Amino acid sequence: MTASPSPYNSQFISCIICAYNEAPRIAKVLAVAAVHPALGEVIVVDDGSNDGTADIVKQFPSVRLIVRGANGGKSAAMVDGIAAAQGDLLMLLDADLKGLAAEHISELAAPVLKGRAEVSISLRQNSLTLFRAIGLDFVSGERVVKKALLHAALEQIQALPRFGIEVFMNRLIIERRLRIAVTHWPHVTQARKTEKLGYWRGVRAEWRMIADLLKAVYPLALITQTVRLLQLRIRHGRASFATRMKGSPDSPR
């Protein structure tokens, strides 16, 4: 199958959504992504779900579904999605977003499509207070990047901890000094693990994710990485801190 340009722009964007047990949430994300003219294709990688996530995805005939036999974590699932993608650009979206609308996808794609930046990263309503204060969520799962950046590193990504993909991607961005556009999503939130799994199971899952981040990069390196990413950020419709904080609930990632 040969990729044809999206009617939205001559650049073909492959959207990759990695999902594990997201049956209650993924339909709302796909209802927006599957019909958006900026996206030439939408690929969902079901990472060994046991809650019927794949059945929900099958309700969207235009969406390409890849089912992994066992849960291997986001990094491994992302490898399958990147390898399958046909576009020169990738839009990465989390499967548990709430409040996502067509304009959010347009805003995330625009800086890269228009050549103002090489990378676009979202800043959601319920990103941590610190991230909203500095204007950058360094572990945001919503990004637009060139496929070549990640495709050349598939073996390295495969070897990452389960949730090490974002900080690894940051490292590549810094090494190549790629311009970053931060796209503010003041009405979009991400479902917390405590919301999905219950309080104690969710807290344990949050700590496992933090442990994976620390396996991928040392704590001091996280601070250094954030500073260097901020240096690569371009001025791109940046709202004031007061505007970003208004009505923005804060809770642990």
N, C-alpha and C positions, 0 to 999 in steps of 0.2 A: 504494500500500500504506500503510495507516494503522498506526502503531505502537500496540501494546497494552501495558499495563503488565506488567512482569515479575512473576511470582508471588512473588518474593523481597521486593519492595517496590513501592509505588505509583509510584516514580520510575523511568523507563525509562532504562537505561544502554546506550549503544552502545559496544562495545569495538572499537578500531581497532588493527590490527597492520600495520605497514609492514615489508615483507620484500624483501630482495635476496639471491638465492642462499642461501636458508636451508632447502633441501630436507632436509638431514640433521638439522635441529633443530626446525623449526616444528611437526611433528606432536605433539611432547610438550606444547607450549604449547597447541595447539588441543584436544588431548584433555582438557584441564582447562577452558579457556575456553568451548568449544562447548557444554558441558553444565551450566555453572554457572547456577543460578537467579537470580543477581543481574544477569545480563547479558541484556538483551532482544534483542540482536543482536550478532553478531561479524562484523566486516568486515576482510578481509585485502586490502591493496593490494600487489600484486606489482609491484615497481618495475623491470620489465624484466629479470627473472631469466632465466638461460640454463641452469639446472641442474635444471629440473623442479619448482621450488617450486610452481607453479600446479597441477601434477598431484597433489602431496601435499595441497594445500588442497581439491581436488575430492573427496577421500576423506571429507570432512566435509560432508555435504549441507546442514546448517543454516547453514554459514558462507557469507557473501556474498563473492564474489571479484571484485576489480577489477584488471584487468591493464593496466599501462602499457606502451606499445610500446617505450619506451626508458628506460634508467636515468637518472633525474633527481635522485636524492638524496632523503633522508628528508623534508626540508621540503616539496618538491613532492609527494611521495607522500602526506604528511599532509593536504595541501589536498584531494586527491581523497577521502580518507577522511572528513574533516570535512564536506565538501559532501554526501556520501552518507548520513551518519548521521542517524537519525530521533529519537534520544533527546535529552532536555534535558541529560543528563549524558554525558560521554565518559570511558571508561577507556582509556588509552593503554598498550599493552604492547609490549615488544620481542619480536622473533620468535626470539631466540637464548637465551632464559632456560633455565637448568637447575635442576631441583629445584622447579619451580613446582607448587603443590598448591592445591586448592579453598580451603583456609583462608587462603591468601595473598591471593586475590582478594577474599574476604569481608572481610579485615582492611583492604585498601586502600580498599574501597568504604564501609565502615562510618562513618568520621568525617564524610564528606560526606552520606551518606544520613540520618544522625542529626542533622545540623545543627550539629555541633560545629566544623566547618571548612568553608571553601569549596573547598579544594584538599587533595588527599592525594598524598604523594610517597613512593616506596619508598626504603629504605636496605638494599641487598643485602649479602650476606656478603662479596663481593669488591669492594665499593666501596673506593676508596683509603683508606689509614689515616687521612689527614687528615679525610676526609669522615665516617668512622666516629667519629673523635675529637670532632668538633664536632656530630655528630648530624644531618647534612644533606648529601645528595649533590645539588648544584645542577644537575647534568646528567643526573640519573636519567631514564630513558625511561619509567618506570612511574608513571602519575599518574591521578588522577580530577579533572576540572575541568568546569565548566559549558560546554556547547557554545557558548552565546552569547559567551563570552569570546574564543573563537578564530574563530568563524564571522564575526564582525564585522571580522576582520583578515585574511581570506583573501588579499587582494591583497598585503598586506605579507608574509605568510608565503611566498607564491609567489616573491617577490623575494629571499628570504633565501638565504644560502649553503646548500650541500647539507645541512650538519649544524648549522644555526643555530636550529632550532626550539625547543630547550629554553631557551636563554638569552633568546630573544625572549619565550617564555612567562613566564619569570621577570620580565621587565620589565613585562608586563601585570599580573602578580600584585602586584608592588610598587606600581605606579601606583594600583591600586585597593585596596591595603592588605587583601588577602584573607587570611584566617586559613589557616595551613598545618598539616596534621597529617602528621608523619613516621611511616610505617609500617615497622617493623623486620622484615626478612626474613632471619633469621640462617642459613637453609639454602638460600637461592636465590642463584645466581650467574649471571653473563652470560658467554657465550663470548667470549674475546678474539680480536681480529683475527689475532694471531699463531697462534692455534689453528686458525682457519678457513683462513688463506691461506699458512701457513708463516711462518718467522721474519722474513725480510727483507721480503717483500711485506706482511706484517702490520704491521711497524714503519712502513713507508712509509704504509700506510693510516691508522695511528694518527696520524702527523704531519699527514696531509692533514686529518683530522678536527679536530685541534687548530688548524690554520690556519683552518679554517672558523669555529670558535668565536671566534677572534681577529678575523675579519672582521665577525662579528656584534656584538662588544662588545670594547672595549679592555681590556688586561690589568688596569689599575687599576680599571676599571669592574667587572671580574669579582669583585674583592675586595669592592668596595662593594656589589655586588649580593648576594653571599653574606651579608654582615653584615646587610643589610636583610631578606633572607629569614629569617634566624635570628630577627630581631626579630618577625616575623609568625608564627613557629612557636608552636603551642599545646602545652601539656603533654599528651602522649597516649601513655601506656604506655611511657615512655622507659626502656630498659634501661640498666644501668650501663655505663660504658666497658669495664670488665673483661669483662662478659658479652658485649658486642658484639664484642670483639676475640678472644675465645676461639675458636680453631679457624678464624680468618678469614684466608685467604691474601691477600697483597697483591701486586699486579702492576700495571704501567701500564695505563691505560685504552686 
